Amino acid sequence: MVLTTSPPTTGQERRQRVRRRPGPQSAAAAVAAAVSMGAYCLAMAVHGTYPFGGRSRAVNDLGNQFVPFHAHLWDLMRGGTEGDLFFNWGSGYGVPFLADFFTYLMNPFSWLVALFPRDRVELPVFLVTLLSIGLATALMTVWLGRLRPGPPWPRAALAVGYGVSAWTVSNGFADPMWMWGLVAFPLTGFAYDWCLRRRRWVSGTLLVAACWAGNFYTAAMATLGMGLVLLVRLLLDGRPRPVRRRVLLRAASMTAVGVALVAPVLTVTFPASRASQPGPEVHYAGPPALHDYLAHLLPGGFHASAPQISAGMLPLVLVLAYPFVRRVPGRERAAWCALLVLVAASYVWTPTILLWHGLALPNGGPYRASFTLTGMLVAVAWSALAARPRPRELLAGVGVLGVLLVVAGYSAYVTAATWILTVVGGAAVLALLVVAARRRGRRVRVVVTGALIGTVFVSTVFTVLSVTEQRDRDEWWRPKRTLDAQSLTARRAVQARNRWPDLRSEPGPHEFADNDPLLLGGQGGSYYSSYLPARTAQTLRGLGAGWYMAGRHTVGFEDPVGRAVMGVGGYLDHGGAGGFTARSADAAPVVTLRDGAPPAAADTVFARQEQVLGARVYTVPDARPVGGAAAGARPDGSWRLSRGARSAFAFTCAPGTSAFAYVPWFSGTLAALGTTERLSGGYPMTNNGLVALGTVPDGGEVVLTLTGDRAQDVPRSPVGCLDRDGLGAAVARLRSSAPTRVTAGGHTLAAVFPARSASGTAVVAVPAVRGWRCSVDGADAKAPGTLDGLIAVPLGPGASRIACAYRTAGLSAGLGVGGVALAGLLAVVSVSCAPPGSRRRAVWSGAVRRLRRPRLRLRLRLRLRTR
């Protein structure tokens, strides 16, 4: 069978193609976009979800990451932050940023944030999801016509199921950057369709580049999925094998050059990923039960046990009827059905799960590529509908649907809404399709198509509403508080104390989201990102800060020494009428000077803090087990606690000092000096950080009581007592040797010290991640040393000036690859735009002929030898 994708061979066909008016198709695409976006908005309005109601939609990572990241993008675009695209001074006490930008903020719709006030940034974040749905639906409407000819309006009805699929409603909506993958799938389809027609190589290359630039993670899934579709189309293509091989080579070259054009996206993010803090260890639990998997073909359910692949009842009825549609050749039906089954199976087999997700099991769900199968289901549904299925064939499909309901009815995914949508929606779809099959005439087609679109609209509204209500019942999906009145007041309080780069103003431990510094401004320690550098996470943990998610979410210091050494001059604390209190802290400057070389590494958190501070301020007493269950001493000096047992330890400190406990991985209840804390530590996921216990009483006795949730170890010396007067004196000494001037650019920092006659070390309270290079008095820049993980720059005698700059790893290589790809693309454009008889085209053609001649000679020689 020769598909309609073969290139036109006559001038008459080319003229017909030019005269073909795109009006109805464009109108159908616009209507499809409007229906999909309208259905989604209506469901949100009925549910009372922002921006149509008071319930926040900032659930999970949407609230913790992407609203704050878009707020930071607003700052970058409107000049409201101290950092730039290369470095973020506000989070993690200074972290690289370009990889985050490429991964989280390259959806073109994300840049709409610049058009809105910052305190309304959640609205453009919503528009990222909404407009991606609309664009993806419109593009799918057009692409289906490339797959198989037919009227555009039924395609529009089917495309809505792709744009507002279960993947969109359950997964994609909370990750705005992933929504570009929904767009990338049909965009890549256009590019590969041009390959089949041997046209528009340059345009197709640019489409591939646009897909990978918008979000390379989901674009890779879309490219793989559409590549499989291309293989099926080539398998069914009746042209000679050499022609099909050239189509594959054309597609491969188009993809390679398109990806190379945006090479910095990959060359920056890959090194950043390798240098990041390892996430929680992920193990695939195995494939879901068959009835659970099949249940996810039905609309209206919400359960993460299997890939979210439902596209609504109209595509489902047609897909189930497709094997029985006799107007479609059996070979074609077998090929497409085999594709659906193989792709569905690839989602639940570990090697292919890794292939879909860039060779790494994702944390948070292994079925992120489900939208590609949804697109294939819609494509098969269109192939069935375009073939005008007979009533008997449609009834056979509904019979399969009945069997599916019987098999999948026991799944936890299937709810009352699923039954209603399946039975009522399936009956409505079947009736309309049967009418369309039995009756002819333009008026009947118009009425039936309009009724189908209306049915799709109503069922989509009901589906989105059902899934959203089910999701809201789960505590995991409880919305975060992002930009409300309290957080805006907190932002003003942080900004009022901003003295960067001399001191930091930190949002503190009061978390509105996991990325409070991006949301509220300032320069804090909180940061939640897949690209959080391991050096940053380990440095902050080593100095007593806490973390979550195995170190991929750090939090700021909550103890006086930690704040002092990191230059935190102001922060927000818990309490107060607005839920927080703005406080000032006694802190050393961000850049300080120390005499001599950095000391050797210390082995306890209290010693490391003293080492960075440059003074002894802690007393670390020995622990004495007293009362409760006896704690067993281990060979390394730590204490072993029994599960559920109450263990008490006594310490002796100077009266009036402040006691702090360091039990980073302890889970249970901690009590001392009138303070009771419920901790949920556990290696490596959650690190508690330093915990303030209170002031040591006159007797000097401190009793720490630990009641653990499980058998666990605590450090040998879990308590340190801080001399606050000594801390004040140490901070005063650091201030006395502070630089006379500190300046910070987007990714640079410089400091000028008074001229000295003795050598010393300049310490910058920024984690020394890879990429920093510093120079002294204008000398050649080189990688700095470290002081317990912070940047330390040795100064020679008489030196007075340091200048440090951050260089993004992989950026230069990526720009080089992209430049070469762009040069090659421009060369192809130059040749293709030249007149047929021009010298430039003749030179190019001659070069191609000369390249081919040796291969021709080799083939002739091989033939003669074989004879």
Secondary structure by P-SEA (a helix, b strand, c coil): ccccccccccaaaaaaaaaccaaaaaaaaaaaaaaaaaaaaaaaaaaccccccccccccccccccaaaaaaaaaaaaacccccccccccccccccccaaaaaccccccccccccccccccaaaaaaaaaaaaaaaaaaaaaaaaaaaccccaaaaaaaaaaaaacccccccccccccaaaaaaaaaaaaaaaaaaaacccaaaaaaaaaaaaaacaaaaaaaaaaaaaaaaaaaaaccccaaaaaaaaaaaaaaaaaaaaaaaaaaaaaaaaaaaccccccccccccccaaaaaaaccccccccccccccccaaaaaaaaaccccccccaaaaaaaaaaaaaaaaaaccaaaaaaacccccccccccccaaaaaaaaaaaaaaaaaacccaaaaaaaaaaaaaaaaaacccccccaaaaaaaaaaaaaaaaaaaaaaccccaaaaaaaaaaaaaaaaaaaaaaaaaaaaaaaacccccccccccaaaaaaaaaaaaaccccccccccccccccccccccccccccccccccccaaaaaaaaaaccccccccccccccccaaaaaaacccbbbbccccccbbbbbbbccccccccccccccccccaaaaaaaaaccccbbbbbbbbccccbbbbccccbbbbcccbbbbbbbbccccbbbbbcccccccccccccccccccccccccccccccccccccccbbbbbbbcccccccccccbbbbaaaaaaaaaaaaaaacccbbbbcccbbbbbcccccbbbbbbbcccccccbbbbcccccccccccccccbbbbbcccccbbbbbbbbcaaaaaaaaaaaaaaaaaaaaaaaacccccaaaaaaaaaaaaaaaaaaaaaaaaaaaac
